[in-house]
Each structure stands twice: as C-alpha cells, then as structure tokens.
Amino acid sequence: MRAIIVEDEKHARDNLEKLLLELDPELDIQAKMDTVSKTVDWLTNNETDLIFLDIHLADDLSFKIFEKIKVTTPIIFTTAYDQYALKAFKVNSVDYLLKPIEKEELSQSLDKYRSTQAPQQELNVEKIREIINEKDKVYQQRFVVSRRDKILSVKIEDIAYFEGEDRYVYLNRKDGTKYIIDYKLADLEELLDPSIFFRLNRSFIAHFESIEKITSMSKSRVKVDLKPSASRDIVVSSANTRSFKAWLNK
C-alpha cells in the first residue's frame, strides 16, 4: 500500500510516519508535505492509495486542495476538530483520527481502509468549507424562559447545563434555578458554541465552567459531576470519551 502524509507540524508528521511503519513495515510512504501548494503539485503528477491529511496547513486550510484539483483517493483526516466536523466527514465516507493520534486507533483506521477499500468519490468541498468556517458562526447568546407570569432572558454565561428528561428539556442556571424550554437537545447542539458547551450523553449538554469533577470508570468511560448537582449520574460513553477529553484540552 502507498500513502502520503500532509501535515505542517514536523513532530506530528514524524510521529505519524513512525506509527504507520510500526503497524505496517511494508507501507510505502511516498511523500510528506506541509502545504496546500506542494500537495496539489504532487497529486497532479502522482498517484497514491491513501492520504493522511491535516486540516490546518502551513499556507492555507486543506480544503483548498479540493478546489484546485479533483481528489478521489481515500482520505483519513488528522484533526483536532469537534464532533460536528467529525460527523460531516463521516457522512462523506471519510475516516478521521483525532489528535493526538494513538496507535490503536490508527491501526483500526488502516484495517477499515483495507477491509472496505472505500469507493473513490469526490469530496463535498462546500460541506467541508462550512465546517471549517464554523468558528465564524454566530451562536445563541440568550434564551427566553418563563415561569408562571414572568418572562426572563437568560444569558449564556449564566447557564450551567441543559438536561433532557422524559419529554422535556430543562435549562439549568448556575444559581440552581431551572426552566422548561421549548427545544430539543439536538437543536441546542446547533445553537450553542461547541467550544463552550459539550454534549455529554443523550440527556446532558454542559457548559465548560459547570464541570466540577471527572472520574474514570471501567471500559474507558468517565463520570462527570456538575455544579449545581444533577439529580442523576452523568456518564460519558467510551465512544465519546476521547472527544470529550480533546474538548477539555482546547
């Protein structure tokens, strides 16, 4: 199998090459590049089987590559982006590795590539551009809530977490008061700034400042204690734990 690595950080580039060769000593790493322009030039004149591609390169964002040339080679993105970007790449049948890259997950990605030999397709450039530019999106700053005959506007900085229970969704303020709001948690994910809020599980979306304690559990899960305290245990699944830790480290 042949592959190229497109990554602008030398340490990350060298580490990925080291891990790949440990997993498959016969892997032919044809080239390592750090810019959009070098990658476009190389792909214009060469072919490869698999591309490992970072999002932020030395001269631009990597989606610029797809605007300049047609790319049908399977790609594994190496990214520190949040779950929204990851979901978008999955829709386009593109695998990803969340930095820092771990050997076991890299092995799983290679196995996935070998077993499926994913059909070659042109990437959805507009969708990738939309995700990359997510940082420019204007997120909700206040929520209107009501209790009896009073209507209040709650600022984002006063919100501790959102909780789904039965058919209702509650907005929990940092002062301990809570209100029923007419939103679904899935809708809130689109409205809230993902650098501040994280979907812990099916029932909770928490503000970063509301996280009081994190406890490791079996099977790579973690238990999260919030402030003010929630009425039930909050467990982040093993599938979501790594994204959660990456979010905490931003």
Number of C-alpha atoms within 10 A of each C-alpha: 11 14 19 23 23 24 25 20 15 12 10 16 18 14 14 21 17 14 17 20 13 13 15 13 10 11 14 15 17 12 13 19 20 22 20 24 17 15 19 19 12 15 16 13 7 9 13 17 15 20 17 20 24 26 17 21 19 14 12 14 15 25 22 15 20 18 13 12 13 14 17 14 19 22 23 22 21 23 18 21 18 18 16 15 18 20 15 16 21 12 11 14 17 18 21 23 21 18 16 13 16 13 15 11 13 19 16 12 16 17 12 13 18 11 9 8 12 15 10 12 14 14 21 14 14 12 16 19 14 14 20 18 10 14 12 9 11 10 13 13 13 14 13 12 16 12 10 5 5 7 10 11 11 15 13 19 13 13 22 27 27 25 22 18 11 7 6 14 20 20 22 21 21 17 11 12 12 19 16 16 15 12 13 15 20 11 9 15 15 12 14 18 19 19 13 15 21 22 21 20 15 14 15 21 22 22 25 17 15 18 17 12 10 14 10 13 13 7 9 13 17 21 17 18 18 20 19 17 13 15 6 7 11 18 21 23 17 15 11 16 18 16 20 19 11 15 19 13 7 10
